[in-house]
Amino acid sequence: MEKKLSLDQIPKKDGSVDEPFSGLATYELTRGDVVELRVNISANLLFRLYRTIDYFADAFEDQIDSDTEEMLELIGNSLGNRIPVVGKAVDYKVVDEEDGKTIKSSAELDSDEKEDAEDLEVVTLLNLDSLWVDPIQTLFNNDRFVVYCRVEDVDIDRWYPLKVTRAVNSLSEAAAENLNREFERGLQDVRNQLSEIQNFTDWSTDSAAQWGRDIQQYTKSLEVEYDQDVSEDEQEQLIVEALGTVDVGDEVSQTAERKKVLNAYTDSFIEMFDLDPISDEKRQQLRSDASETVGAGDQIDGLDESSNVFRIEAKTVAMYW
């Protein structure tokens, strides 16, 4: 079957291309069409929250109330053996033209088109039983894959990976959106409550999100420093270990708290991967680099629902490096 989007349309290193691509109007993409894309894969936000809380629930079982257990069970049953992922296309963007939206090669956009272009994303459910590699090690690091898939729907404003939310959506879009929001809010609240167990006295909803972004960005700095990849599962383990060994209750400022936490996190990072220690000066530099990056891009977790995105819902046939 002819592929509407294909790797053959992407220029090779020498600049040659097998199938010249002049663009594809989005209305030409319909259910059943085949597309082949290079994408950067990340897990859906709600699934990331669910995995985090599920992990903490095992570590702090006595702190999980019955309502949270029921919510985790409902989400787990709704997901089944599926992993909801979002793939951001590497080689394509979506631009507005006089006759509608058009998918174009990223390399061929002019400066004006680049400024207003939308990202092209594929949202899909992967079958856990069909994966021959550990999904935690491969699907949670924004790694690059090729997806070969069939289009299910086009131009999706919101995507609901849970069966229960999809069922509600078939009856009422507003009710589905509220339910999905309640799931996310509930998981965020539980995550914040579990964080408070670790003696963090200032983990409000906003500060908890800030800490999460801070640690995530700091992890990237450590990855670059040590040339070491860290999976989401490993990062969760590092956070638990760091928070379990540090007490910031006697610190007089958030800056001092941050230094103490990130130092403990660094120690756990070095121990996990059997790495050489780094000096206090280098740690201070990494903390500063992470803080500047977080401050420049201070955004909430809901990046999965960014408005500057054109989404395709698809059924994945194959995914490979």
C-alpha positions as CSV (number, residue, x, y, z in Angstrom):
1,M,0.0,0.0,0.0
2,E,1.2,3.5,-0.8
3,K,2.6,5.4,2.2
4,K,1.3,9.0,2.5
5,L,4.4,9.9,4.5
6,S,7.6,7.9,4.1
7,L,11.3,7.7,4.9
8,D,11.9,7.7,1.2
9,Q,10.8,11.4,1.2
10,I,13.5,12.4,3.6
11,P,16.8,13.6,2.1
12,K,19.8,11.4,2.8
13,K,23.2,12.6,4.1
14,D,24.3,13.3,0.6
15,G,21.2,15.4,-0.1
16,S,19.6,13.0,-2.5
17,V,16.0,11.8,-2.0
18,D,14.2,8.8,-3.5
19,E,10.7,10.4,-3.6
20,P,10.6,14.2,-3.8
21,F,8.0,15.6,-1.4
22,S,6.2,18.8,-2.2
23,G,3.8,18.6,0.8
24,L,0.6,16.8,1.8
25,A,-2.7,18.5,2.6
26,T,-3.9,17.3,5.9
27,Y,-7.4,16.7,4.5
28,E,-5.8,14.0,2.3
29,L,-5.0,12.0,5.4
30,T,-7.9,9.7,6.2
31,R,-8.5,6.6,8.3
32,G,-6.6,3.6,7.0
33,D,-3.8,5.5,5.3
34,V,-0.3,4.3,6.0
35,V,2.4,6.7,7.3
36,E,6.1,6.0,8.2
37,L,7.7,8.6,10.4
38,R,10.9,9.2,12.4
39,V,9.7,10.3,15.8
40,N,10.9,11.2,19.3
41,I,8.9,9.0,21.6
42,S,7.6,9.9,25.1
43,A,5.0,8.5,27.3
44,N,1.6,10.2,27.7
45,L,1.4,12.6,30.7
46,L,-1.3,10.7,32.6
47,F,0.7,7.4,32.1
48,R,3.8,9.0,33.5
49,L,1.9,10.2,36.6
50,Y,0.4,6.8,37.0
51,R,3.7,5.0,36.8
52,T,5.2,7.4,39.3
53,I,2.4,7.0,41.8
54,D,2.3,3.2,41.3
55,Y,6.1,3.1,42.0
56,F,5.7,5.2,45.2
57,A,2.7,3.1,46.2
58,D,4.9,0.0,46.4
59,A,7.5,1.9,48.5
60,F,5.0,3.6,50.9
61,E,2.1,1.1,50.9
62,D,0.9,2.3,54.3
63,Q,0.5,5.8,53.0
64,I,-1.9,5.0,50.2
65,D,-5.6,5.4,51.0
66,S,-8.4,3.3,49.6
67,D,-9.5,6.1,47.1
68,T,-6.0,6.2,45.6
69,E,-5.9,2.4,45.4
70,E,-9.2,2.4,43.6
71,M,-8.0,5.1,41.2
72,L,-4.8,3.2,40.4
73,E,-6.7,0.0,39.9
74,L,-9.2,1.8,37.5
75,I,-6.4,3.4,35.5
76,G,-4.4,0.1,35.4
77,N,-7.5,-1.8,34.2
78,S,-8.3,0.9,31.6
79,L,-4.7,0.7,30.2
80,G,-4.6,-3.1,30.2
81,N,-1.4,-4.2,28.5
82,R,-1.1,-0.9,26.5
83,I,1.4,1.9,26.8
84,P,0.1,5.2,25.5
85,V,2.9,7.2,23.8
86,V,3.3,10.4,21.9
87,G,5.7,10.5,18.9
88,K,6.9,14.0,17.7
89,A,7.8,13.9,14.0
90,V,11.5,14.7,13.3
91,D,11.2,15.5,9.6
92,Y,7.8,17.1,9.2
93,K,5.9,20.2,10.3
94,V,2.4,21.5,9.6
95,V,1.9,24.9,8.2
96,D,-1.2,27.0,7.4
97,E,-1.8,27.8,3.7
98,E,-4.6,29.5,1.8
99,D,-6.4,26.2,1.2
100,G,-5.8,24.7,4.6
101,K,-3.1,23.0,6.6
102,T,-0.2,21.2,4.8
103,I,2.4,18.8,6.1
104,K,5.8,19.9,4.8
105,S,9.4,18.8,5.2
106,S,11.0,20.6,8.1
107,A,14.2,21.1,6.1
108,E,12.3,23.0,3.4
109,L,10.4,25.6,5.5
110,D,11.2,29.2,5.0
111,S,11.8,31.5,8.0
112,D,8.2,32.7,8.2
113,E,6.8,29.1,8.0
114,K,9.2,28.0,10.7
115,E,8.0,30.6,13.1
116,D,4.3,29.6,12.8
117,A,4.6,25.9,12.1
118,E,2.9,23.3,14.2
119,D,4.6,20.1,15.4
120,L,3.3,16.9,13.8
121,E,2.6,14.2,16.5
122,V,1.4,10.6,16.3
123,V,-0.4,9.4,19.4
124,T,-0.8,5.6,19.7
125,L,-1.2,2.7,22.1
126,L,1.7,0.2,22.1
127,N,1.0,-3.4,23.0
128,L,3.3,-4.3,25.9
129,D,3.2,-8.0,25.0
130,S,4.6,-7.2,21.5
131,L,7.6,-5.3,22.7
132,W,10.8,-7.2,22.6
133,V,12.7,-4.7,24.7
134,D,12.1,-3.3,28.2
135,P,9.7,-0.3,27.6
136,I,10.9,1.5,30.7
137,Q,14.5,1.5,29.3
138,T,13.5,2.5,25.7
139,L,10.2,4.4,25.6
140,F,10.6,7.0,28.4
141,N,13.7,8.9,27.3
142,N,12.4,10.8,24.3
143,D,14.4,8.4,22.1
144,R,14.1,8.3,18.4
145,F,12.3,5.6,16.6
146,V,10.7,4.9,13.2
147,V,6.9,4.1,13.5
148,Y,5.0,2.4,10.7
149,C,1.3,2.9,11.4
150,R,-2.2,3.2,10.0
151,V,-4.2,6.4,10.6
152,E,-7.2,6.1,12.9
153,D,-8.1,9.8,13.1
154,V,-6.7,13.2,12.2
155,D,-6.4,16.6,13.9
156,I,-7.1,15.4,17.4
157,D,-7.5,18.2,20.0
158,R,-7.4,15.9,23.0
159,W,-6.4,12.2,23.2
160,Y,-7.6,9.9,25.8
161,P,-5.5,6.7,26.3
162,L,-7.9,5.2,28.9
163,K,-10.7,2.9,27.8
164,V,-13.0,4.4,30.5
165,T,-12.4,7.9,29.2
166,R,-12.9,6.9,25.6
167,A,-16.2,5.3,26.6
168,V,-17.3,8.5,28.3
169,N,-16.1,10.6,25.3
170,S,-18.4,8.7,23.0
171,L,-21.3,10.1,25.0
172,S,-20.0,13.5,26.0
173,E,-16.7,15.3,25.1
174,A,-17.1,17.7,28.1
175,A,-17.5,14.8,30.5
176,A,-14.5,13.0,29.1
177,E,-12.3,16.1,29.4
178,N,-13.5,16.6,33.0
179,L,-12.8,12.9,33.9
180,N,-9.3,13.0,32.3
181,R,-8.6,16.2,34.2
182,E,-9.8,14.6,37.5
183,F,-7.5,11.6,36.9
184,E,-4.5,13.9,36.3
185,R,-5.4,16.2,39.3
186,G,-5.8,13.2,41.5
187,L,-2.5,11.7,40.6
188,Q,-0.8,15.1,41.0
189,D,-2.3,15.4,44.5
190,V,-1.2,12.0,45.5
191,R,2.3,12.6,44.2
192,N,2.5,15.8,46.2
193,Q,1.3,14.0,49.3
194,L,3.9,11.3,49.0
195,S,6.5,14.0,48.4
196,E,5.5,15.5,51.8
197,I,6.3,12.2,53.5
198,Q,9.9,12.9,52.7
199,N,10.0,16.0,55.0
200,F,9.5,18.6,52.2
201,T,7.6,21.3,54.0
202,D,7.1,23.5,50.9
203,W,5.7,21.0,48.4
204,S,2.6,22.8,47.3
205,T,1.2,21.9,43.9
206,D,3.3,24.6,42.2
207,S,6.5,23.9,44.1
208,A,6.2,20.2,43.6
209,A,6.0,20.7,39.9
210,Q,8.9,23.1,40.1
211,W,11.0,20.5,42.0
212,G,10.1,17.9,39.5
213,R,11.2,20.1,36.6
214,D,14.4,21.1,38.5
215,I,15.4,17.5,39.1
216,Q,14.6,16.4,35.6
217,Q,16.7,19.2,34.1
218,Y,19.5,18.5,36.6
219,T,19.4,14.9,35.5
220,K,20.0,16.0,31.9
221,S,23.0,18.0,33.1
222,L,24.4,14.9,34.9
223,E,23.8,12.8,31.7
224,V,25.8,15.2,29.7
225,E,28.6,15.5,32.3
226,Y,29.0,11.7,32.5
227,D,27.8,10.7,29.0
228,Q,25.3,8.5,30.8
229,D,21.7,7.8,29.7
230,V,19.1,7.6,32.5
231,S,15.7,5.9,32.0
232,E,12.5,7.3,33.7
233,D,12.4,4.2,35.9
234,E,16.0,4.8,37.0
235,Q,15.2,8.5,37.6
236,E,12.2,7.6,39.8
237,Q,14.5,5.2,41.8
238,L,17.1,7.9,42.2
239,I,14.5,10.4,43.5
240,V,13.2,7.9,46.1
241,E,16.7,7.1,47.3
242,A,17.7,10.8,47.5
243,L,14.6,11.9,49.3
244,G,14.9,9.0,51.6
245,T,18.4,10.0,52.8
246,V,18.0,13.8,53.1
247,D,16.2,16.0,55.7
248,V,15.8,19.6,54.7
249,G,13.7,20.5,57.7
250,D,16.5,22.5,59.4
251,E,17.4,24.5,56.3
252,V,16.7,28.2,56.4
253,S,16.1,28.8,52.6
254,Q,14.9,27.0,49.5
255,T,18.3,27.5,48.0
256,A,19.9,25.5,50.8
257,E,17.2,22.9,50.5
258,R,17.8,22.6,46.7
259,K,21.6,22.2,47.2
260,K,21.1,19.5,49.8
261,V,18.6,17.6,47.7
262,L,20.6,17.8,44.5
263,N,23.8,16.8,46.3
264,A,22.0,13.7,47.6
265,Y,20.6,13.0,44.2
266,T,24.1,13.3,42.7
267,D,25.5,10.9,45.3
268,S,22.8,8.4,44.4
269,F,23.4,8.9,40.7
270,I,27.1,8.3,41.0
271,E,26.5,5.2,43.2
272,M,23.9,3.7,40.8
273,F,26.2,3.9,37.8
274,D,29.5,3.4,39.6
275,L,30.9,6.7,38.4
276,D,33.8,8.9,39.5
277,P,32.8,11.6,42.0
278,I,32.8,15.3,40.9
279,S,34.0,18.3,42.9
280,D,31.8,20.8,44.8
281,E,32.6,23.4,42.3
282,K,31.4,21.3,39.4
283,R,28.2,20.4,41.3
284,Q,27.5,24.1,41.8
285,Q,28.0,24.7,38.1
286,L,25.6,21.9,37.2
287,R,23.0,23.2,39.7
288,S,23.3,26.7,38.2
289,D,22.9,25.4,34.6
290,A,19.8,23.4,35.5
291,S,18.3,26.3,37.4
292,E,18.7,28.7,34.4
293,T,17.2,26.2,32.0
294,V,14.2,25.6,34.2
295,G,13.7,29.3,34.8
296,A,13.8,30.0,31.1
297,G,11.2,27.4,30.2
298,D,9.0,27.3,33.3
299,Q,6.0,25.4,32.1
300,I,3.4,23.1,33.6
301,D,3.4,19.3,33.0
302,G,0.6,19.4,30.5
303,L,2.9,19.5,27.4
304,D,0.9,16.6,26.0
305,E,-1.9,19.0,25.3
306,S,0.1,21.8,23.7
307,S,-2.1,23.9,21.3
308,N,0.7,24.3,18.8
309,V,0.4,20.6,17.7
310,F,-1.3,18.7,14.8
311,R,-2.1,15.2,16.1
312,I,-2.7,12.0,14.2
313,E,-4.1,9.1,16.1
314,A,-2.8,5.8,14.7
315,K,-2.5,2.1,15.2
316,T,1.1,1.1,15.2
317,V,2.1,-1.8,12.9
318,A,5.8,-1.7,13.6
319,M,8.3,0.4,15.5
320,Y,12.1,0.1,15.2
321,W,15.3,2.1,15.5
